[in-house]
């Protein structure tokens, strides 16, 4: 039987044996890998490790945080130096549930509703993408589809809490000619903007009693002191000026005007009503466009704030201090999601589009995600990538999270086509 016929049989089997895929998803859903609190993915990652090993993957399992390991499987190609390699990436953690009394169906059991949709925490974001990708690979393996290039499957932790599971895998040395992050995109092929959080802190070297306030603000007081809280008001005003300038001067196709926001999300300051506030910290969240890097954004914000501080008599001698990003919202109260400017001229993107059109008989939607995912870490590392996965964003994180089972089948079929073609194409081959 020709390889083309074997591939078609594998694709057909995805539909005819879809209940096996749903059973795989059921097993993944049964593990309550909610984040926060996180540190609870051991059982789920052990199960997934077993699935990968059965398909012949070499396993690298390594701790990111206690109780939260990354699992990376490598299926070595027949001619890896000559053929394209591929990373399939997804996160094992799911959004927190909290009080589940509002759920119609149990969150950690896969349930088919009267509307035929599948319900359970993580079906859309994003255990559905993990299960469908695994099943696509399984069908390729069972039908004897050999791959010339390496296939790397990454099940990472921490995406929901801004934890750097994907970054940890990249830092461990995993790279490929292309990466597909199979997070929720409703089968759209997407790039994304980026997000970074930062702390701006103003601190006085001296702590003054409340009774000294008149000496710091009235004529003849002769004490150059200040309330850190009041000085932070100038910083917030400067951030608002910068945000307005960005809204006027910057734009990017696929985003509503003014999507690049600077949100003063949390403020902490002062120690007691009997003292002048000697410290104030502001936690901001900054959204930026796909053609911008978080390093660039940091420079722009810091430069603007330092200029504003230099115009203030007290702040020019007590400059704001910045702390940007972090590897965990849980551990460090900070996160980074780099942006991804989608390269639509890349041959892998063209192959993915072709696989989609060949399987679904329609042109895929190519646009920008209104959210952020781990896909930006690949772009930041110089690995071409795309966000492409099943599940509608409006159902992710929601009570009664659900997904269309037909979309899971369609996604698995498209991925099977794409994997078989991309990993059997010579490196640097012209389209």
FIKOLTOR-29745 format. One record per residue (C-alpha): residue in one letter; x, y, z. Coordinates in steps of 0.001 Angstrom, whole numbers, padded with zeros to 6 digits, always signed. Last residue first. Example, Ala and Ser with C-alpha at 12.3 -4.5 7.8 and 13.67 -1.06 7.14 Angstrom:
2
S+013670-001060+007140A+012300-004500+007800
***
This chain:
431
X+007445+025337-002034X+011177+025281-001851X+012839+022667+000341X+014893+024169+003153X+014915+020860+005049X+013508+017979+003036X+009846+017208+003553X+008705+014092+005421X+008225+015835+008762X+006111+018496+007069X+003886+016110+005114X+003030+013495+007722X+002742+016101+010471X+000409+018254+008362X-001925+015465+007353X-002177+014141+010905X-002694+017687+012193X-005596+018268+009818X-007215+014999+010886X-006762+015732+014590X-008281+019194+014169X-011279+017844+012283X-011928+015197+014929X-011674+017727+017752X-013944+020072+015814X-016566+017345+015499X-016523+016971+019284X-017586+020633+019707X-016041+021843+022952X-017222+022687+026447X-016459+024580+029649X-019522+024361+031907X-018452+027455+033870X-015979+029292+031675X-012178+029233+031702X-012233+028446+027943X-015719+028524+026413X-015358+032024+024961X-011996+031025+023510X-013546+028431+021226X-011866+025035+021168X-009500+023310+018783X-005925+024390+018103X-003604+026460+015968X-001162+029064+017293X+001739+029263+014852X+005500+029012+015101X+008874+029871+013620X+011605+029223+016245X+013755+032301+016937X+013638+031959+020726X+011238+034906+021056X+009065+033332+018367X+008953+030108+020351X+008114+031958+023566X+005256+033704+021772X+003366+030440+021365X+002911+030163+025142X-000513+031787+024933X-002067+035244+024866X-005626+036398+024178X-007387+038211+021329X-005605+035823+018972X-004727+037369+015639X-005999+036223+012252X-005865+033534+009603X-009204+031821+009010X-008716+028576+007121X-009875+028175+003515X-012446+025459+002967X-012560+021824+001896X-012018+020500+005427X-009226+018010+004739X-007468+019479+001733X-007999+023041+002941X-006584+022297+006384X-003628+020324+005042X-002904+023112+002555X-003016+025733+005298X-000645+023646+007391X+001653+023218+004392X+001684+026982+003746X+002493+027609+007402X+005321+025103+007175X+006686+026862+004084X+006913+030206+005918X+005338+033070+003973X+002575+033623+006523X+005091+034538+009199X+002859+035359+012173X+004171+038074+014470X+004202+036330+017824X+004294+038284+021086X+006016+037322+024309X+003926+036284+027333X+005736+037448+030456X+004710+037034+034071X+005065+038443+037571X+003824+037824+041064X+006989+035827+041803X+005893+032373+042942X+002274+032255+041827X+002453+034673+038903X+005435+032666+037718X+008558+033139+035605X+008868+036857+036145X+008103+040044+034320X+009689+043366+035113X+011026+044946+038282X+011436+048708+038119X+012748+051221+040680X+011455+054794+040668X+014100+057469+041152X+014563+059140+044496X+016682+062186+043661X+014708+063169+040545X+011605+062057+042404X+011813+064913+044907X+012071+067861+042510X+009800+066302+039875X+010747+066775+036216X+013270+063931+036410X+010463+061605+037468X+008576+062264+034232X+011708+061542+032215X+012281+058375+034225X+008706+057298+033561X+009024+057760+029796X+012368+055957+029577X+011134+053097+031751X+008003+052591+029682X+009777+052674+026322X+012666+050445+027420X+010325+047849+028906X+008272+047862+025711X+011345+047169+023590X+012350+044249+025809X+008767+042952+025600X+009160+042768+021860X+006974+044603+019356X+005674+043474+015954X+002970+041352+017588X+001509+044334+019501X+001743+045194+023177X-000276+044708+026358X+001166+046063+029615X+000021+044992+033076X+001061+047203+035969X+001784+046569+039635X+002435+049790+041551X+004581+049898+044682X+004554+052652+047307X+007034+053247+050094X+007628+055918+052727X+003957+056729+053297X+003885+059513+055889X+003277+057859+059226X+000534+057669+061847X-001980+056188+059405X+000226+053114+059111X+002621+051395+056663X+002166+053061+053322X+001793+051578+049894X+000466+048854+047639X-001163+049485+044282X-002571+046839+041945X-003724+046912+038308X-002337+050090+036805X-003231+048893+033272X-001101+049975+030330X-002911+049200+027084X-001929+048262+023544X-005424+047424+022289X-005948+051097+021467X-007249+050539+017964X-008854+047133+017558X-006366+044426+016591X-006250+042447+013361X-003762+044687+011607X-001485+046516+014076X-001632+050038+015478X+000618+052586+017152X+000675+056404+017253X-002724+057310+018684X-003229+054430+021138X+000480+054532+022016X+000220+058221+022863X-002800+057581+025072X-000952+054825+026949X+002063+057093+027395X-000074+059849+028905X-001783+057325+031182X+001606+056050+032321X+002642+059607+033170X-000505+060091+035252X+000249+056839+037100X+003789+058034+037805X+002491+061361+039106X+000081+059519+041406X+003060+057485+042601X+004405+060687+044115X+001312+060930+046274X+001734+057361+047505X+005430+057850+048163X+004539+060741+050424X+007285+063311+050323X+010155+064775+052271X+012319+067786+051691X+012073+069239+055182X+012522+073045+055378X+009016+073691+056686X+009236+077318+055594X+006186+077237+053423X+004100+074117+053806X+004454+070657+052208X+007228+068772+054009X+007140+070454+057418X+003359+070174+057543X+003693+066424+057069X+006007+066034+060049X+003181+065099+062437X+002492+062043+060286X+005841+060704+061374X+008569+060484+058751X+010395+057422+057456X+013608+058205+055621X+015201+056696+052496X+011917+057191+050640X+010744+054479+048270X+008965+054482+044920X+008396+051094+043313X+007238+050230+039803X+006363+046547+039429X+005920+044982+036013X+003664+042695+034069X+004244+041732+030463X+001777+040844+027750X+002234+040090+024072X+000254+040254+020871X-000678+037123+019035X-000339+035105+015871X-003089+032832+014686X-004308+030031+012504X-007997+029667+013338X-009154+026193+014336X-011283+027667+017153X-008002+029064+018571X-007634+027252+021891X-004089+025956+022393X-002324+023589+020009X+000992+025425+019897X+002523+024400+016575X+006281+024683+016239X+008577+024753+013227X+012157+023875+012260X+012756+022519+015726X+014235+023416+019096X+014573+021829+022492X+017674+022983+024339X+016670+022857+027981X+016080+026607+027769X+013318+025917+025264X+011692+023438+027622X+011971+025909+030518X+010391+028619+028341X+007445+026303+027723X+006968+025757+031436X+007471+029439+032241X+004612+030087+034603X+002047+032712+033711X-000527+031118+035968X-002551+029422+033216X+000583+028467+031284X+002094+026573+034204X+002997+023145+032971X+004258+021694+029720X+003301+018742+027573X+005771+018893+024708X+005756+016505+021737X+008822+016554+019505X+008650+014971+016044X+012034+014478+014372X+012251+014372+010580X+011934+011390+008236X+008578+010279+009595X+007199+006804+008992X+003474+006371+008446X+002822+002721+009333X-000919+002885+009909X-000636+002445+013662X+001963+005224+013899X-000100+007739+011957X-003160+006828+014034X-001221+007374+017263X+000103+010715+016046X-003447+011945+015381X-004517+010590+018775X-001796+012519+020559X-002737+015728+018763X-006417+015223+019601X-005650+014588+023282X-003367+017616+023647X-005734+019964+021825X-008692+018796+023900X-006569+019166+027013X-006481+022865+026319X-008239+025045+027118X-011243+023694+025228X-011748+020391+027057X-009919+021798+030079X-012659+021617+032662X-015361+019313+031351X-018150+019199+028773X-018341+017622+025331X-020943+019092+022992X-023745+016898+021677X-026408+019541+022590X-027854+017126+025143X-024455+017163+026773X-021658+014624+026433X-019742+014512+029700X-015996+014251+030292X-015425+014131+034036X-013453+016658+036021X-015904+019561+035834X-019006+017557+036835X-021862+018742+034597X-024365+021555+035086X-021722+023642+036816X-022843+026449+039116X-022130+024403+042236X-018508+024052+041122X-017142+026512+043676X-013560+027137+042603X-012843+025870+039088X-009285+026988+038398X-008096+027150+034804X-006272+024137+033408X-002711+022838+033574X-001404+020339+031008X-000054+022872+028537X+000446+022240+024833X+003274+022085+022320X+003785+020159+019091X+007361+020689+017932X+008317+019763+014378X+011448+018705+012514X+012030+019026+008790X+014051+016400+006953X+017758+016034+006152X+019472+015827+009520X+016571+013880+011001X+016677+011019+008482X+014492+008224+009887X+012964+010573+012432X+013300+010323+016177X+010074+010538+018112X+010972+012878+020958X+008802+013220+024022X+008947+016166+026390X+007184+016049+029757X+007382+019104+031998X+007062+018420+035679X+004800+020078+038259X+004698+018480+041694X+007783+020390+042844X+008335+023149+040257X+009869+022852+036784X+010852+019229+037237X+012029+017212+034276X+010635+014403+032151X+012556+013581+028994X+010946+010692+027187X+011958+008910+023981X+008792+008388+021965X+007907+004937+020662X+004109+005181+020531X+003709+003280+023811X+006212+005690+025368X+004039+008662+024429X+000948+007187+026056X+002905+006265+029186X+004268+009789+029503X+000720+011127+029185X-000375+009084+032186X+002611+010212+034230X+001940+013814+033226X-001638+013542+034435X-000626+011989+037736X+002124+014522+038446X+000120+017617+037476X-000698+018942+040954X+001777+021695+041786X-000881+024216+040642X-002954+026371+043075X-003709+028048+040743X-003683+026372+038342X-006019+023403+038165X-004627+019988+037231X-007709+018122+038370X-006873+014809+036619X-010086+013310+035210X-009845+015613+032180X-006799+013725+030888X-008575+010364+031131X-011687+011732+029442X-009543+013143+026641X-008118+009695+025957X-011637+008291+026020X-012655+011006+023542X-009848+009909+021237X-010976+006299+021507X-014519+007451+020722X-013123+008998+017530X-012379+005610+016030X-014213+006107+012726X-013163+009757+012507X-009470+009297+013302X-009547+006082+011290X-010291+008020+008101X-007170+010108+008621X-005060+006994+009179X-006568+005361+006111X-005751+008449+004062X-002182+008353+005315X-001854+004693+004392X-003200+005428+000918X-000671+008221+000383X+002137+006025+001746X+001327+003447-000903X+000000+000000+000000
***
